[in-house]
């Protein structure tokens, strides 16, 4: 089984991804797309999605893109910076696209852009720690 196949198979086993209704739409070496449809349970005031929900979808995309670049194991989140441009609302689809943009001795650097359709709603830079080999 390849690393990509292993990751694809394991995605649906995460209790949190199931709770969010997250789907691994696409996975290639260094690239991942994860989506989730907004449900009533994700909402806060004025019908907006709590920001942590959209970040969680971005984090799933980012970590899967990062893990596709290592031979085995998990790569924990070490640092994040994000900008939100607009909220998600009920029945919209959160779509996070992640690209590994750099790898150094200790970490993998990933850019994640979060969309609703063609409209960008958030941008995150994530740094994941490389596991010891």
Long-range contacts (C-beta under 8 A, 24 or more apart in sequence): 3-67, 3-68, 3-70, 3-71, 3-72, 4-28, 4-29, 4-68, 7-64, 7-67, 7-68, 11-60, 11-64, 16-56, 17-60, 20-53, 20-56, 20-57, 22-56, 22-57, 22-60, 24-60, 24-64, 25-95, 27-64, 27-65, 27-68, 28-68, 29-68, 29-69, 30-65, 30-68, 30-69, 30-99, 30-100, 31-65, 31-68, 31-97, 31-98, 31-99, 31-100, 32-60, 32-61, 32-62, 32-64, 32-65, 32-68, 32-97, 32-98, 33-61, 33-95, 33-96, 33-97, 33-98, 34-58, 34-60, 34-61, 34-64, 34-95, 34-96, 34-98, 35-93, 35-94, 35-95, 35-96, 36-93, 36-94, 37-91, 37-92, 37-93, 37-94, 38-88, 38-89, 38-90, 38-91, 38-92, 38-93, 38-94, 39-90, 40-90, 42-88, 43-89, 43-90, 47-89, 47-90, 48-87, 48-88, 48-89, 49-87, 49-88, 49-89, 49-94, 51-84, 51-87, 53-88, 53-94, 54-84, 54-88, 54-94, 54-96, 54-114, 54-121, 54-122, 55-80, 55-82, 55-122, 55-124, 57-94, 57-96, 57-114, 58-82, 58-96, 58-98, 58-112, 58-114, 58-122, 58-124, 58-126, 59-112, 59-126, 60-96, 61-96, 61-97, 61-98, 61-112, 62-96, 62-98, 62-110, 62-112, 62-124, 62-126, 62-128, 63-126, 63-128, 64-98, 65-98, 65-99, 65-100, 65-110, 66-98, 66-100, 66-108, 66-110, 66-126, 66-128, 68-100, 69-100, 69-103, 69-108, 70-108, 70-130, 70-131, 71-133, 72-131, 73-131, 74-131, 75-108, 75-128, 75-129, 75-130, 75-131, 76-128, 76-129, 77-126, 77-127, 77-128, 77-129, 78-107, 78-127, 78-128, 78-129, 79-126, 79-127, 80-124, 80-125, 80-126, 80-127, 81-124, 81-125, 82-122, 82-123, 82-124, 82-125, 83-122, 83-123, 83-124, 84-121, 84-122, 85-120, 85-121, 85-122, 85-123, 86-116, 86-119, 86-121, 87-121, 88-116, 88-121, 92-116, 93-117, 94-121, 98-126, 103-130, 105-130, 106-130
